[in-house]
Amino acid sequence: MLRDGEYVAWFRTPQGSGTGRVRLKDGELFGSDSILSYAGSYAVDGNRFTVKLRTWRHTAGHGSLLGGDEAELALEGVSHGQVAMCSGCFDGSSEIVIEVTLIRVQAEESQKPFAHRPEDFHPERLPKGGVR
């Protein structure tokens, strides 16, 4: 099942491939890559899901892998644990022009801070410098 959270997105089109970050929350999706931002909605049915989103340019740079900066995409896919894969088309085209793999970002385990105690410091153990 596709769960709410942050994902790394790897996408591939006939023009090339790229990566971005996406956040899913309560049926809404938003994210960006180096030149485009995206926002939209998603619906989940078991391990299958659908996405509708639009893109727009936020930074000047190389050309978009979608062929244009502003596009509307319709994607369908399946989720397996921490990885989800989907594919679809943009701007009403019936051809599959984009494939996306989403990999869920795992929160790092927090570690207890190391307690430094004065009695643990032993300056006599430091290397002796040469005399000048």
C-alpha positions as CSV (number, residue, x, y, z in Angstrom):
1,M,0.0,0.0,0.0
2,L,1.3,3.5,-0.9
3,R,1.6,5.3,2.4
4,D,1.9,9.0,3.3
5,G,5.4,10.2,3.6
6,E,8.4,11.4,1.7
7,Y,9.8,9.5,-1.4
8,V,12.7,9.8,-3.7
9,A,11.4,9.7,-7.3
10,W,13.4,8.3,-10.2
11,F,11.7,9.0,-13.5
12,R,12.4,8.0,-17.1
13,T,11.1,9.4,-20.3
14,P,12.2,9.0,-24.0
15,Q,14.3,12.2,-23.5
16,G,16.2,10.8,-20.5
17,S,16.0,10.2,-16.7
18,G,16.2,12.2,-13.5
19,T,15.4,12.3,-9.8
20,G,13.3,14.4,-7.4
21,R,11.7,14.3,-4.0
22,V,7.9,13.9,-3.5
23,R,5.8,14.1,-0.4
24,L,2.4,12.3,-0.1
25,K,-0.1,13.4,2.5
26,D,-3.8,12.7,2.8
27,G,-4.4,12.3,-1.0
28,E,-2.2,15.3,-2.0
29,L,1.2,15.1,-3.6
30,F,3.8,17.8,-4.0
31,G,7.5,17.8,-4.8
32,S,10.3,19.0,-7.1
33,D,13.5,18.2,-8.9
34,S,16.3,20.5,-10.0
35,I,14.1,22.5,-12.4
36,L,10.4,21.6,-12.0
37,S,7.9,21.6,-9.2
38,Y,4.9,19.3,-9.2
39,A,1.6,19.1,-7.3
40,G,-1.5,17.0,-7.6
41,S,-3.5,14.3,-6.0
42,Y,-3.4,10.5,-5.6
43,A,-5.8,7.8,-4.7
44,V,-5.0,4.3,-3.2
45,D,-6.9,1.1,-3.7
46,G,-5.1,-1.7,-1.9
47,N,-1.6,-2.0,-3.5
48,R,-2.7,-0.1,-6.6
49,F,-2.8,3.7,-6.9
50,T,-3.5,6.5,-9.4
51,V,-1.9,10.0,-9.6
52,K,-2.9,13.2,-11.3
53,L,-0.4,16.0,-11.2
54,R,0.8,19.1,-13.0
55,T,4.3,20.5,-13.4
56,W,5.8,23.9,-13.7
57,R,9.4,25.3,-13.9
58,H,10.9,26.9,-10.8
59,T,14.5,27.4,-12.0
60,A,16.2,28.2,-15.3
61,G,18.3,25.4,-16.6
62,H,18.3,22.4,-18.9
63,G,15.3,21.3,-20.8
64,S,12.5,19.3,-19.2
65,L,12.4,15.6,-19.7
66,L,8.7,15.9,-20.4
67,G,9.4,18.0,-23.5
68,G,7.9,21.1,-21.8
69,D,7.8,22.9,-18.5
70,E,4.1,22.8,-17.9
71,A,2.4,19.4,-18.2
72,E,-0.5,17.5,-16.7
73,L,0.3,13.8,-16.0
74,A,-2.0,10.8,-15.3
75,L,-0.1,7.8,-13.7
76,E,-1.2,4.4,-12.5
77,G,0.9,2.0,-10.5
78,V,1.4,-0.6,-7.8
79,S,3.2,-0.4,-4.5
80,H,5.2,-3.1,-2.8
81,G,6.4,-2.2,0.7
82,Q,8.9,0.7,0.5
83,V,8.9,0.9,-3.3
84,A,6.2,1.9,-5.7
85,M,6.3,1.9,-9.5
86,C,3.9,3.7,-11.9
87,S,3.7,4.8,-15.5
88,G,1.5,7.0,-17.6
89,C,1.1,9.8,-20.1
90,F,0.9,13.6,-20.1
91,D,-1.3,16.2,-21.6
92,G,-3.9,13.7,-22.8
93,S,-1.6,11.7,-25.0
94,S,-2.4,8.0,-25.1
95,E,1.3,6.9,-25.3
96,I,3.2,5.9,-22.2
97,V,5.8,8.6,-21.9
98,I,7.0,8.4,-18.3
99,E,7.9,5.7,-15.8
100,V,8.4,6.6,-12.2
101,T,9.9,4.6,-9.3
102,L,9.2,5.9,-5.8
103,I,11.4,4.8,-2.9
104,R,10.2,5.7,0.6
105,V,12.6,7.8,2.6
106,Q,13.3,6.1,5.9
107,A,13.7,8.2,9.1
108,E,17.1,7.7,10.6
109,E,17.2,6.1,14.0
110,S,17.9,8.7,16.6
111,Q,20.8,7.9,18.9
112,K,21.2,9.0,22.5
113,P,23.7,11.8,22.7
114,F,27.1,10.7,24.0
115,A,27.6,12.0,27.5
116,H,31.1,13.6,27.8
117,R,32.4,13.4,31.4
118,P,35.5,15.4,32.6
119,E,37.0,12.2,34.0
120,D,37.0,10.6,30.5
121,F,39.5,13.3,29.2
122,H,43.2,12.2,29.6
123,P,45.6,14.8,28.2
124,E,48.5,12.7,29.2
125,R,47.5,10.3,26.4
126,L,47.8,12.9,23.7
127,P,50.9,12.7,21.4
128,K,53.8,14.7,22.5
129,G,54.8,17.5,20.1
130,G,58.4,18.0,19.0
131,V,60.4,20.7,20.8
132,R,61.2,23.7,18.7
